[in-house]
């Protein structure tokens, strides 16, 4: 039951080991984590503290009446080594003699909740001599910083209850789904579990969508609930919206999900990292927990009457950051607030992000936001500035911005400048703009209107590709700009 059904398709893209920067060959040596214990939150809100000491694992349960099965399995091939049982207020399991040195193992916790057998399965340990330790993932310290926008003050939590693009928690259809799923639930713990269980068992991962680079798709919560199938971001949007409809704060997160053991053990964070996966976080019991419904998906759709069904799993439900980091690298979360910060975004330009999520830019010349700085929902170019170029990847993957007014001083928009800005609906391009680079607005799937001024001499390859809602007006000398697009704009006006 604990076996993870994780393939490269689930991650919305496939990778070959070594094809990206940031791979590190560990040569069989695995480092000890900085912690020796953490607390697991169970489906119904009870807790199980897990501590490694010597060659044993010590468990302390908040529910003395509950019994557990602990499965020890090799991480490399998922082969089960030993099944152990325990229960009561506390119990100790000696495990070191079942483990080979310098090999990674999963500790999978199985127990019963809401009349179902459920699991917690992303706990990775390693033996060193006669002692057992938690494995030090390359992601943990990195994730401590990048999940820092999951705040717990009242204002921030209220923001995580509001509707957003693709998270239509105020839509009557979505509210009806949420109420039906949660009907009769005793508390918020049961409501969230029912929502997660519904997505993981009643919906299906759409393998056809994941493998189709030439078709647009809708991943708004209402659309995917009606359709019953989607890919990772759609599941995350649906989970978040269904929770918010019940008054439970939740957010969608983006980052990297590791497809296999090799990626989990060799890939390290680098500045060039880009999101290939989406999941969610939910606020319960006074803290944030991570969930990944895609990784626990039980049904897979590959065409009409072609649905494969596996056993359900809850291995990625309500995980703490320590275990979630084993195979997830967090890049950002779709939160309305900004993390106050300031710095340089060019040789002669600087930025300041304020609590309300506004990015203020001032100075001159070309700008490029530092890698990973994208937690803002509005861009303001300060009066008196002389910004001449929006640099390569400047605002790539800034998911929350909806409108951008490019200053009249800007002459160039370089490649991928606004790539994958999924909430971007409108862009003003000034007269005097001369160049739009390759993939400058690629995958801006909410973009609805753009007027390309006469001053633009050329539009780069795929600059407005994968923008299925776009009405774009271009001068006649640019009329063939979209001939090789995978997804054409909705309408092209040539003037």
C-alpha positions as CSV (number, residue, x, y, z in Angstrom):
1,X,0.0,0.0,0.0
2,X,2.8,2.4,0.8
3,X,4.4,2.0,-2.7
4,X,4.4,5.3,-4.4
5,X,3.0,5.5,-7.9
6,X,5.4,8.3,-9.1
7,X,6.3,8.7,-12.7
8,X,7.8,11.4,-14.8
9,X,4.4,12.1,-16.3
10,X,3.1,13.0,-12.9
11,X,5.5,15.8,-12.7
12,X,4.1,17.3,-15.9
13,X,7.5,16.9,-17.6
14,X,10.1,14.2,-17.9
15,X,13.8,14.5,-17.2
16,X,17.0,12.6,-17.8
17,X,19.5,12.5,-14.9
18,X,22.3,14.9,-15.7
19,X,20.4,16.9,-18.2
20,X,20.1,19.8,-15.8
21,X,22.7,21.8,-13.8
22,X,22.8,21.0,-10.1
23,X,23.3,17.3,-10.0
24,X,25.7,16.0,-7.4
25,X,27.0,12.4,-7.4
26,X,27.1,11.3,-3.8
27,X,28.9,8.0,-4.5
28,X,26.9,6.1,-1.9
29,X,27.6,8.5,1.0
30,X,24.5,10.0,2.6
31,X,24.8,12.8,5.1
32,X,23.0,13.0,8.5
33,X,20.2,15.6,8.9
34,X,20.6,18.4,11.5
35,X,17.5,17.1,13.4
36,X,16.9,13.8,15.1
37,X,13.2,14.0,15.6
38,X,10.0,15.6,14.2
39,X,6.3,15.2,14.8
40,X,3.9,13.6,12.3
41,X,0.4,15.0,12.2
42,X,-2.2,12.2,11.6
43,X,-5.3,12.6,9.5
44,X,-7.6,13.3,12.4
45,X,-5.3,15.8,14.1
46,X,-3.6,13.4,16.6
47,X,0.2,13.4,16.6
48,X,3.0,10.9,16.5
49,X,6.5,12.1,17.5
50,X,9.3,10.2,15.9
51,X,12.8,10.3,17.4
52,X,15.9,8.4,16.3
53,X,18.3,7.4,19.1
54,X,21.1,4.9,18.6
55,X,19.8,2.0,16.5
56,X,16.2,2.5,17.4
57,X,13.2,4.7,16.6
58,X,11.1,6.0,19.5
59,X,7.5,6.9,18.9
60,X,5.3,9.0,21.3
61,X,1.6,9.0,20.4
62,X,-1.0,11.5,21.5
63,X,-3.6,8.7,21.3
64,X,-2.7,5.7,23.5
65,X,-5.5,3.6,22.1
66,X,-4.1,3.7,18.5
67,X,-1.9,0.9,17.1
68,X,0.6,1.3,14.3
69,X,2.4,-0.8,11.7
70,X,5.9,0.5,10.8
71,X,7.2,-0.7,7.4
72,X,10.9,-0.5,6.8
73,X,11.7,-0.5,3.0
74,X,14.7,0.2,0.9
75,X,14.3,3.6,-0.8
76,X,16.1,2.6,-4.0
77,X,13.7,-0.2,-5.0
78,X,10.8,0.1,-2.5
79,X,11.5,-3.5,-1.3
80,X,10.0,-4.2,2.1
81,X,12.6,-5.3,4.7
82,X,10.6,-5.6,7.8
83,X,7.1,-5.0,9.2
84,X,7.0,-3.9,12.9
85,X,4.1,-3.1,15.2
86,X,3.6,-0.9,18.2
87,X,1.1,1.2,20.1
88,X,0.2,2.9,23.3
89,X,1.5,6.1,24.6
90,X,5.0,5.3,23.5
91,X,6.9,2.4,22.0
92,X,10.5,1.7,20.7
93,X,11.4,-0.3,17.6
94,X,15.0,-1.6,17.1
95,X,15.7,-1.3,13.4
96,X,19.5,-1.0,12.9
97,X,20.1,-4.7,12.4
98,X,17.6,-4.8,9.5
99,X,19.5,-2.0,7.6
100,X,22.6,-2.0,5.5
101,X,25.0,0.9,6.1
102,X,24.9,4.0,3.9
103,X,21.7,2.9,2.2
104,X,18.5,5.0,2.3
105,X,15.3,3.5,3.8
106,X,11.7,4.6,4.1
107,X,9.9,4.4,7.5
108,X,6.3,4.1,6.5
109,X,3.7,4.5,9.2
110,X,0.4,2.8,8.7
111,X,-2.6,3.3,11.0
112,X,-6.4,3.6,10.9
113,X,-8.4,6.8,10.6
114,X,-12.0,7.5,9.6
115,X,-12.5,3.7,9.1
116,X,-9.7,3.6,6.5
117,X,-6.2,2.3,6.6
118,X,-4.0,5.3,5.9
119,X,-0.2,5.9,5.7
120,X,2.5,8.4,6.3
121,X,5.3,7.4,4.0
122,X,8.0,10.0,3.2
123,X,10.3,9.5,6.2
124,X,13.9,8.7,5.0
125,X,16.6,7.3,7.2
126,X,20.1,6.1,6.9
127,X,22.4,3.8,9.0
128,X,25.9,5.0,10.0
129,X,27.7,2.3,12.0
130,X,25.4,1.2,14.8
131,X,23.3,4.3,14.7
132,X,20.3,5.4,12.6
133,X,19.8,9.0,11.5
134,X,17.4,11.0,9.4
135,X,18.8,11.6,5.9
136,X,19.9,15.1,5.1
137,X,18.2,16.1,1.9
138,X,19.7,18.9,-0.3
139,X,16.3,20.6,-0.1
140,X,15.6,21.1,3.6
141,X,17.6,24.2,4.4
142,X,16.6,25.6,1.0
143,X,12.9,25.1,1.8
144,X,13.1,26.7,5.2
145,X,13.6,30.0,3.3
146,X,11.4,29.5,0.3
147,X,8.3,28.5,2.4
148,X,8.7,31.6,4.6
149,X,5.7,33.3,3.1
150,X,3.4,30.8,4.8
151,X,2.5,33.3,7.6
152,X,0.1,32.6,10.5
153,X,-1.0,36.1,11.4
154,X,-4.8,36.8,11.1
155,X,-4.4,39.1,8.0
156,X,-2.3,36.6,6.1
157,X,-4.6,33.7,6.9
158,X,-7.7,35.7,5.8
159,X,-5.9,36.3,2.5
160,X,-5.6,32.5,2.1
161,X,-9.4,32.3,2.2
162,X,-10.0,34.7,-0.7
163,X,-10.8,33.7,-4.3
164,X,-7.9,33.9,-6.8
165,X,-7.4,33.1,-10.4
166,X,-8.2,29.4,-10.8
167,X,-9.1,29.1,-7.1
168,X,-12.8,30.1,-7.4
169,X,-13.8,29.4,-3.7
170,X,-16.7,31.8,-4.0
171,X,-18.3,30.1,-7.0
172,X,-21.7,28.5,-6.3
173,X,-20.7,25.4,-8.2
174,X,-17.5,24.9,-6.2
175,X,-19.2,25.7,-2.9
176,X,-21.8,23.0,-3.7
177,X,-19.0,20.5,-4.4
178,X,-17.3,21.4,-1.2
179,X,-20.4,21.2,0.9
180,X,-21.3,17.8,-0.6
181,X,-17.9,16.4,0.0
182,X,-17.8,17.7,3.6
183,X,-21.4,16.9,4.6
184,X,-21.5,15.4,8.1
185,X,-17.8,15.9,8.8
186,X,-17.2,16.3,12.5
187,X,-14.5,19.0,12.3
188,X,-12.0,20.8,10.0
189,X,-9.6,17.8,10.2
190,X,-12.2,15.5,8.7
191,X,-13.3,18.1,6.1
192,X,-9.8,18.4,4.8
193,X,-9.2,14.7,4.8
194,X,-12.5,14.1,2.8
195,X,-11.4,16.8,0.3
196,X,-8.0,15.2,-0.2
197,X,-9.5,11.7,-0.4
198,X,-12.1,12.8,-2.9
199,X,-9.4,14.3,-5.2
200,X,-7.0,11.3,-4.8
201,X,-9.7,8.6,-5.4
202,X,-12.5,10.1,-7.5
203,X,-10.5,12.3,-9.9
204,X,-7.9,11.0,-12.4
205,X,-4.5,12.1,-13.5
206,X,-4.8,13.1,-17.2
207,X,-1.8,11.4,-18.9
208,X,-3.1,12.7,-22.3
209,X,-3.0,16.3,-21.1
210,X,0.5,15.8,-19.6
211,X,1.8,14.5,-22.9
212,X,0.2,17.1,-25.2
213,X,2.4,20.1,-25.9
214,X,0.0,21.4,-28.6
215,X,-3.3,21.7,-26.7
216,X,-4.4,24.3,-24.2
217,X,-6.1,23.2,-21.0
218,X,-8.1,24.7,-18.2
219,X,-6.9,24.1,-14.6
220,X,-9.3,26.3,-12.7
221,X,-10.9,24.5,-9.8
222,X,-14.4,24.5,-11.1
223,X,-13.4,23.3,-14.5
224,X,-11.3,20.4,-13.2
225,X,-14.0,19.3,-10.7
226,X,-16.6,19.2,-13.5
227,X,-14.2,17.3,-15.8
228,X,-12.9,14.9,-13.2
229,X,-9.3,14.8,-14.5
230,X,-6.4,17.2,-14.7
231,X,-2.7,17.4,-13.9
232,X,-0.8,18.6,-10.8
233,X,-1.7,22.3,-10.8
234,X,-5.4,21.5,-11.4
235,X,-5.5,19.1,-8.4
236,X,-3.7,21.7,-6.2
237,X,-6.2,24.4,-7.3
238,X,-9.2,22.2,-6.6
239,X,-7.9,21.2,-3.2
240,X,-7.1,24.8,-2.2
241,X,-10.5,26.1,-3.4
242,X,-12.5,23.3,-1.7
243,X,-10.7,24.0,1.6
244,X,-11.2,27.8,1.3
245,X,-14.9,27.2,0.6
246,X,-15.1,25.6,4.1
247,X,-13.3,28.6,5.7
248,X,-10.0,26.6,6.0
249,X,-6.8,28.5,4.8
250,X,-4.9,26.8,2.0
251,X,-2.5,27.8,-0.8
252,X,-1.0,26.4,-4.0
253,X,2.7,25.9,-4.0
254,X,5.1,25.5,-6.9
255,X,8.5,23.9,-7.2
256,X,10.2,20.7,-8.2
257,X,8.9,17.2,-7.5
258,X,11.5,14.5,-7.9
259,X,10.5,11.7,-10.2
260,X,12.7,8.9,-8.9
261,X,15.3,7.8,-6.4
262,X,18.2,9.1,-8.6
263,X,16.8,12.6,-8.7
264,X,16.0,12.6,-5.0
265,X,19.5,11.7,-4.0
266,X,21.6,13.6,-6.6
267,X,19.8,16.9,-7.6
268,X,20.9,20.0,-5.6
269,X,19.3,23.5,-5.7
270,X,20.8,25.9,-8.3
271,X,19.8,29.4,-9.5
272,X,18.5,28.0,-12.8
273,X,15.8,25.8,-11.1
274,X,12.3,26.3,-12.5
275,X,9.0,24.8,-11.3
276,X,7.9,21.5,-12.8
277,X,5.3,20.6,-10.2
278,X,2.5,22.0,-8.0
279,X,1.0,20.9,-4.7
280,X,-0.7,22.7,-1.7
281,X,-0.4,23.6,1.9
282,X,-3.2,23.8,4.4
283,X,-3.5,25.5,7.8
284,X,-4.9,23.2,10.5
285,X,-4.3,23.0,14.2
286,X,-2.4,26.3,14.3
287,X,0.3,25.3,11.7
288,X,0.9,24.8,8.0
289,X,1.0,21.3,6.6
290,X,2.1,20.1,3.1
291,X,0.0,17.9,0.9
292,X,0.5,16.5,-2.6
293,X,-2.6,14.9,-4.1
294,X,-0.9,14.1,-7.4
295,X,1.6,11.9,-5.6
296,X,-1.2,10.0,-3.9
297,X,-3.4,9.7,-7.0
298,X,-5.2,6.4,-7.4
299,X,-6.6,6.8,-11.0
300,X,-4.9,7.6,-14.3
301,X,-6.7,8.6,-17.5
302,X,-5.1,7.8,-20.9
303,X,-8.1,8.1,-23.1
304,X,-11.8,7.3,-23.3
305,X,-12.5,4.1,-21.4
306,X,-8.8,3.9,-20.5
307,X,-8.5,4.4,-16.8
308,X,-6.0,2.6,-14.6
309,X,-6.8,2.3,-10.9
310,X,-4.4,1.7,-8.1
311,X,-4.7,1.5,-4.3
312,X,-5.3,4.9,-2.8
313,X,-2.5,6.4,-0.6
314,X,-2.1,9.2,1.9
315,X,1.7,9.1,2.0
316,X,1.9,12.8,1.1
317,X,-0.9,14.1,3.4
318,X,-0.2,16.6,6.2
319,X,3.6,16.2,6.0
320,X,6.0,18.3,8.1
321,X,8.7,20.2,6.2
322,X,11.4,17.7,7.3
323,X,9.9,14.8,5.4
324,X,8.2,16.7,2.6
325,X,11.7,18.1,1.7
326,X,13.0,14.6,0.8
327,X,11.5,14.8,-2.7
328,X,10.0,18.3,-3.0
329,X,11.9,21.6,-3.5
330,X,9.7,24.6,-2.8
331,X,10.2,27.6,-5.1
332,X,7.2,29.7,-4.1
333,X,3.6,29.8,-2.9
334,X,0.7,31.8,-4.4
335,X,0.2,34.1,-1.4
336,X,-1.3,37.6,-1.8
337,X,1.2,39.2,0.5
338,X,4.8,40.1,-0.4
339,X,7.8,39.3,1.7
340,X,9.3,42.7,2.3
341,X,12.7,42.9,0.7
342,X,14.9,45.2,-1.3
343,X,18.0,44.9,-3.5
344,X,19.5,45.5,-7.0
345,X,17.8,44.3,-10.2
346,X,20.3,45.7,-12.6
347,X,23.6,47.6,-12.8
348,X,21.7,50.9,-12.2
349,X,18.3,49.7,-11.0
350,X,16.8,48.5,-7.7
351,X,13.6,47.0,-6.3
352,X,11.6,47.1,-3.1
353,X,8.8,44.6,-2.3
354,X,6.3,45.8,0.3
355,X,3.9,43.8,2.5
356,X,1.0,44.4,0.2
357,X,2.8,42.5,-2.6
358,X,3.8,45.5,-4.7
359,X,7.2,45.4,-6.4
360,X,8.6,49.0,-6.8
361,X,11.3,49.4,-9.4
362,X,13.4,52.5,-9.9
363,X,16.6,53.4,-11.7
364,X,17.8,53.1,-15.3
365,X,19.0,50.6,-17.9
366,X,18.2,46.9,-18.1
367,X,16.4,45.2,-15.2
368,X,16.3,41.5,-14.1
369,X,14.9,40.4,-10.9
370,X,17.1,38.1,-8.8
371,X,16.4,34.4,-9.1
372,X,13.6,33.3,-6.8
373,X,12.3,36.8,-6.0
374,X,8.8,36.6,-7.4
375,X,6.4,36.9,-4.4
376,X,4.5,40.0,-5.5
377,X,1.2,40.7,-7.3
378,X,1.9,44.1,-8.8
379,X,4.8,45.9,-10.5
380,X,5.2,49.7,-10.2
381,X,7.8,51.5,-12.2
382,X,8.6,54.6,-10.1
383,X,8.4,58.1,-11.7
384,X,11.6,59.5,-12.9
385,X,13.1,56.1,-13.8
386,X,14.6,55.4,-17.2
387,X,14.2,51.6,-17.6
388,X,15.2,50.7,-21.2
389,X,15.0,46.9,-21.2
390,X,13.1,44.1,-19.4
391,X,15.9,41.5,-19.1
392,X,15.9,37.8,-19.8
393,X,13.7,35.9,-17.4
394,X,13.1,39.1,-15.5
395,X,9.6,38.3,-14.3
396,X,9.4,34.7,-15.3
397,X,7.0,32.6,-13.2
398,X,5.6,35.6,-11.4
399,X,2.2,33.9,-11.0
400,X,0.3,36.6,-9.2
401,X,0.7,39.7,-11.4
402,X,-2.4,40.4,-13.4
403,X,-1.7,43.7,-15.2
404,X,1.6,45.2,-16.3
405,X,2.1,48.7,-17.8
406,X,5.5,48.9,-19.5
407,X,7.1,52.3,-19.2
408,X,7.5,54.5,-22.3
409,X,11.3,54.4,-21.9
410,X,11.5,50.6,-22.5
411,X,12.9,49.7,-26.0
412,X,13.4,45.9,-25.5
413,X,11.6,43.0,-23.8
414,X,14.1,40.1,-23.8
415,X,13.5,36.4,-24.0
416,X,11.3,34.7,-21.4
417,X,10.8,38.1,-19.6
418,X,7.2,37.2,-18.6
419,X,7.3,33.5,-19.3
420,X,4.7,31.5,-17.3
421,X,3.0,34.4,-15.7
422,X,-0.2,32.4,-15.4
423,X,-2.4,35.1,-13.9
424,X,-1.3,37.9,-16.3
425,X,-4.3,39.2,-18.2
426,X,-3.3,42.5,-19.7
427,X,0.0,44.1,-20.8
428,X,0.5,47.7,-22.1
429,X,3.3,47.9,-24.6
430,X,4.4,51.5,-25.3
431,X,5.0,53.2,-28.6
432,X,8.8,53.2,-29.0
433,X,9.2,49.6,-28.1
434,X,11.5,48.0,-30.7
435,X,11.9,44.3,-29.8
436,X,10.0,41.4,-28.2
437,X,12.2,38.4,-27.5
438,X,11.7,34.7,-27.8
439,X,9.1,33.2,-25.5
440,X,8.7,36.7,-23.8
441,X,5.0,35.9,-22.9
442,X,4.9,32.2,-23.5
443,X,2.5,30.2,-21.3
444,X,0.7,33.3,-20.1
445,X,-2.5,31.4,-20.4
446,X,-4.8,34.1,-19.0
447,X,-3.5,36.9,-21.2
448,X,-6.5,38.4,-23.0
449,X,-5.4,41.5,-24.9
450,X,-2.1,42.9,-26.2
451,X,-1.5,45.7,-28.8
452,X,1.9,45.5,-30.4
453,X,2.9,49.0,-31.4
454,X,4.1,49.9,-34.9
455,X,7.6,50.6,-33.6
456,X,8.3,46.9,-32.9
457,X,10.6,45.6,-35.6
458,X,10.5,41.9,-34.7
459,X,8.8,39.5,-32.5
460,X,10.9,36.5,-31.3
461,X,10.0,32.8,-31.7
462,X,7.0,31.7,-29.6
463,X,6.8,35.1,-27.9
464,X,3.0,34.7,-27.4
465,X,2.7,31.0,-27.8
466,X,0.5,29.0,-25.4
467,X,-1.8,32.0,-24.8
468,X,-5.2,30.5,-25.9
469,X,-7.3,33.5,-24.6
470,X,-5.3,36.2,-26.3
471,X,-6.7,38.8,-28.7
472,X,-3.5,40.4,-30.1
473,X,-3.2,43.3,-32.5
474,X,-0.1,43.6,-34.6
475,X,1.2,45.8,-37.5
476,X,1.1,44.3,-40.9
477,X,4.9,43.7,-41.1
478,X,4.6,41.3,-38.2
479,X,1.6,39.3,-39.6
480,X,3.4,35.9,-39.7
481,X,4.7,36.0,-36.1
482,X,2.6,33.0,-34.9
483,X,2.9,30.6,-37.9
484,X,4.8,28.0,-35.9
485,X,3.0,28.2,-32.6
486,X,1.8,25.1,-30.7
487,X,-1.2,27.0,-29.5
488,X,-2.4,30.0,-31.5
489,X,-3.8,33.1,-29.9
490,X,-7.6,33.2,-29.9
491,X,-7.6,36.1,-32.5
492,X,-4.9,37.9,-34.4
493,X,-5.8,41.4,-35.7
494,X,-3.5,42.7,-38.5
495,X,-3.7,46.4,-39.0
